[in-house]
């Protein structure tokens, strides 16, 4: 693992794996449309033999994204669910006991989202209604989620930091992200081993690319795990938390295409 502040040389030539976070990296936060120039650049790199992967905290990518970009592998649920060539290579779930521990909180009025098998399950405080984004996913009540098949839990509440600290010290070894800038009122919990560091290791192994020949792109705290194990890390945006762990920085998703055009393959 690279020490913070130690800059590495950018891999050049083949084999090469490029792995992209989604929100805030491939697309601007809150807008699931790819920048106009990006699909053509990524398709051209793929045709030249570069391997491409998405690695995201989402449970599924938005419709149309995988049609626009020829991903060789996709890791969702912060790396807890990994598919390569359409085949599932990893799917991690909470045990019933682990889920009980995750849900044992004292936050009043918390907004809760859980995910299993591509389905969103929602528990809202009294008087709140689902957001437009949630309604588009046809959410179901959390009481209906299948036992033993929960892959991710999201909490939305101003007091998530306290529960995050508790879960980070839990012997189950949960992966906890968020509850800090820029997501001070949101936290995500996934099972042990469900993080982007493990996700990029599995993707690289399945795609036959040494970790030293991987370049990862990310913008927030859940990307730290892959920044430490990949061969080269590119920060998108200016989150201070990532700065000392990145080898290079670009300003925003809209300039990613131009950066990729400069790769020597």
N, C-alpha and C positions, 0 to 999 in steps of 0.2 A: 504494500500500500504506500502510495506517495505521501510524504509529509506535507502539511499545509505550507504554502509558500514556495514549494519546490516545483519549478516549471519544467515540463517535459518537451521533447521534440515532437512535432506533429508527424504522424505516420504519412508516408507517401508511397504510391504504387499499390499493387495488389499482393496478397489479399487485404481487404479493408471492409470493416463493418461500421456503418454510421447508424447510431441509435438515438432517436429523438423523443424527448418528452413531448406532450401534445399541447395542453393549454399554456399559453405564455411563451411557447417555444416554436412549435410549428404554426400555431395560430395565435393571434392576440387574445388575451384573457377576455372571456365573455363573448367572443365572436368565433364560431366554429368553422369559418371559411378560411381555406388556405390562401395565402398571398398569391396573386395571379400568376407570377412567374415560377413559383416553386414546383408544381407538379412536373413541368417539362424538364426542369433541371434534374430532379430526382429520377425521372424516367431515363434521362440520358446517362446518368451515373450508373443506374442499374444495367443498362445495355452495355456499359463498359466493364461490367463485372463486379461493381461495388455491391455489397450486401446492405440491405436497408431494413431497419426495424423501428417500430414504435414501442415506447415503454412509458406507460402512463398510469396515473392514479385512477383514471376512469375505469368503470367495469366493462364498457364497450366503447369503441370509437364511433363517432357520429356517422349516420348514413352517408355513403358516397366517398368517404375518405379513402377507404381501401380500394375503391375503383379508380381513384385519381392517382394513387401512389402505389407502386408495385412492392409492397413490403414483403420481405422474405420471412419475417417473424414479427409477432405482436405479443407484448407482455402487458397485461392489464392488472388491475387491483394492486398497483405498486409492485408488480413482479410476482404476485401470488398465483397468477394464471398466465401460462405461457403457451403459445401455439406457434408452430413452425410448419409452413406449407399446409396449413389447415388442420394439422394434427395436434392434439393437446399433449404437451410435454410435461406440464405441471399444473396441478390445481390444489391449492391449500385451503383448508377450512378450519374454523374454530370447532373444538369439541363443545359439547353442551356445557361442561363445567367452565371452560374458558369464556364462552359467550356470557354466561351468568356473571363472571367476574368483570367483563367489559361493561356490562349494563348496570353494575352496582354503583350508581352515582347518586349524588344528592342535589343535582342541579334542577331547580324548579323551572318549568316552562321550556325545557330543552327541545330542540327540533332534531329528530332522529331519522337517519336514513340507513337502511341495510341493503345488502346486495347478494344475490344468489342466482347463478345460472342465467345471467343477462336480464334478470328482473329486479326492479327497484321496489323496495318496501319502505313505507313512510309512516312515521308517527309524529303528528303535529300537536302543538299546544292547543288547548281549547280556544276556539275563535279564529284560529289561523286556517287559511286555505292553501292548497298546493300552488306552487309557482307555475308559471307557464312552462318552464323547462321540465318540471316534474310531471305535469299533466301530459306532456308530449311522450313521456315514457310509460304512460298508463300504470301508475304506481298502485300497489296493493297494500293493505294494512300489514304492519310488522307481525301481527298475531298469526298471519298466514304463512310466514316464511318457513320452509322445510327444515326440520331439526337436523343438525349436523352438516348443513350445506351452506352456512353463512361464510362468505369470503371477506367481507369488509363492512365496517360500521363507521358512519360519519356522525359527529355531533356538531350542532350549531348552537352556541350559547356564549355569553360573555365570560362565563366562569370555566371554560374548558381547560385552562392552564393547570388548575389544581388537579383535575381528574387525569390529565395527561401525565403529570409528575407521578401520581400514584401508579398508573399503569406502566410507566417506564421502569418502575422498580419491582414489578410483579414477577414472580419466579417463572411464569409461563413464557417469558421472553417475547411479549407482544412487540410488534413494530408500530410505533406511534409517531405520526408526523403532524405538522400544523401546530396550533396553539402557540404560535409565535409569528412575528412579522414574516410575510405580509398577511397571514391568515390567523389573526389573533383571536377570532371568535369561532374558529372551526378547527376540528381535529379529526384525523382519520386513524383507525386502528385496524390492523391486519394481523393474521397469525404469525407466529414465529417463522422466520425465513422468508416471509412475504415482503421483500423490499427490493429496491431497484438494483442494489449491488448483486444480489443473488440472481435477479432477473437477467442482467447483462452477462453474467458468467454463464448461465444456461443457454442464452441465445447464441453467444459466441461459440460455445462448445458444439451445439447442435448444427450451427452453420459452418463449422470447420474453420473458424477464424481465431487466431491467437488473441488473447486479451490485449496484448501489446499492440495489436493492429486494429483496435477499436477506437472510435471517436464518439463521445457521447455529448448530447446537448440538453441543457436544462436551465430552469429559472428559479426553482424554489427549494425548500429544505428537503423534500422527499427525493431530490436528485443527488444529495450529498453521498448517499451510499454507492451510487454508480460512479460518481466523480473519483472516488478513492481507488476503485479497482480497474477502471478502464485505462487504456493506453494514453488517452488524451481527453481533456474535458473542456468544453466550450460553454461559458456562461452566457445566457441570453438575458439582457436586462442588467440591473445594477443592485440586486439584493446583497447587502454587505456580508451576510452569512456565507454566501458562496464564493466571494471574491478571492479569498486566500486559498481556496481549493481548486480554482479554475486555472487552466493554462492559458486561456485566451478569453476575450469577452467581445460579444457583438451587442449592439444596442437594442434590437427589437426583432420580432419575427419577420417584419417586412424587408429586412436586409439580409436575411438568411440565404436567400437564393443567390445573391451576388457573392456572398462568402463561399458558397459551395461551387460556384463557377470558377473560383480560383484554386480549387483542389487539383493537385497533380496526381493523376491516376495512371 
